[in-house]
């Protein structure tokens, strides 16, 4: 199994490598100020451009989404990039001279890809949390002839979610000729590898701008930055050393009781992401561990690419560079929006700040640039928006005064009673204290004259472009942490009303603060005053580093069973012992049923095993996870009537009524397995014999094909 998986990893890596090499000439033009010319981002640019081209051609019904059409698109971009080499001969010269740098970054990418693939091989199951949702999206896209893709859990609707990241996984699946049950885990590993090399490039180039005489310091800084962003947790790991608290009831750290007899097995790693009451505050390492291929995870490489583009713009602002970067920024904002909508908004704000920082003497030009970017964003995201309806229903104001609560709402603003949650400062310290220790230290480092009121303009003039960019990241990150203390975006969850708002915002804070901290640590260490300044200072810093890097050890071992059982990369093998007949049926469906005909299966609650057939095959069903559809459609009225109708389709003794309901939803196949018999104890199978025929049977599992 191990050798087969090694061959699979290599096959997958080869496709990603070919995409990166294909787009290296374009990347070279986009990052003229980077010492590596942005090679680490060539794969991300290639994946984004190829996937968007597939999306547009599929949306316009120009090309079906097949292996052949995807390969043709890749070949076309190969030709275009070869043309760039002939048009700009210096590209080839630079590529030859920088071969060692490219090999080093490619080596880092492959090491992290292999590392996480090995980790995921110890718990590859696409099962639990929201993996069915993500896997269903990917499989539905893979079955789609044209786009947008169908919602596998609510026929005949399209997916009303941010699915572009899932499309990129489907594109790589087509190009690699590997099954989605394997590429699901490889995609997770690839995101971690792309994130590591991207953070490495950003951190190294931030420092290279200051230390252009050699690469030793930038390379060390790049590694520090990459390790923090992809492997660090937060200071919550301090609870490893003390008596554990009950979930949802954290104890302030000054009240902790040392309990050596419980160290360390009592530590429950998800608590680091559910520390503040009724909220979510995850970070990349946690996402890599729990292995949900969600939009916020899929978007990390695009986020880092956008940050790199803006850094390149700030380091060397030239109109000719901006002409090339404006359409790219518009495109990336659209890609982030279609992958994880909040990120499009967040990084438009970062874009605005960076452009204003470069054009502060010419605000009119800056506003024109931002207007053009906004128009480009609108055009790039238009095909997606034509079939997408946002499921937020307003902006809630926390702790609104009574007279506003009596009003209820004003425009998009909501003033709801009993909606007053704030995060205790000590909890925020546990979550972000590591980053702000370095941030505050950097502030002390930069302030040479304590009379800020008189000298603040002089201090700003003395800042390097790297310092300014890091300062912008810190300020924006701080703003994102503060916002959920005042407002929230309304969704369907009553008690966790600010959970998603905090989740989406602070996830990006963690990313940006990680980049800033890697840079700051090296800057402080290189400074003679800070290098030898107070042993206690560096003791605190090293202790903080120790705590945040304890987290991955316990999280990885907890989720992946201490890496004791190697199971391979196939994420559907868990079905063999759990639902053996269903497993065989799913394999049969994927081999023998083409296109996306509707299949009826048992409906069930979110986070359960219901919806397993549609999720594992991409065939749409009448109704899958109900609460998820409630969220995506913005109302319970759309999915709720189907619950009773599905019951009737399975249990009704009236053949005519059953046929009418089946025809209403254009059901082509009826699945009867273990969960259907559990869910519908009065299941009437005889009527299906008169409505169609059995096309698959294995034990008690049967598939009927319906004839109208």
Beta strands, then each sheet from edge to edge (+ up, - down):
strand 1: 395-397
strand 2: 409-410
strand 3: 413-414
strand 4: 487-489
strand 5: 598-600
strand 6: 667-672
strand 7: 692-698
strand 8: 701-706
sheet 1: 2+ 3- 1- 4+
sheet 2: 5+ 6+ 8- 7+
end
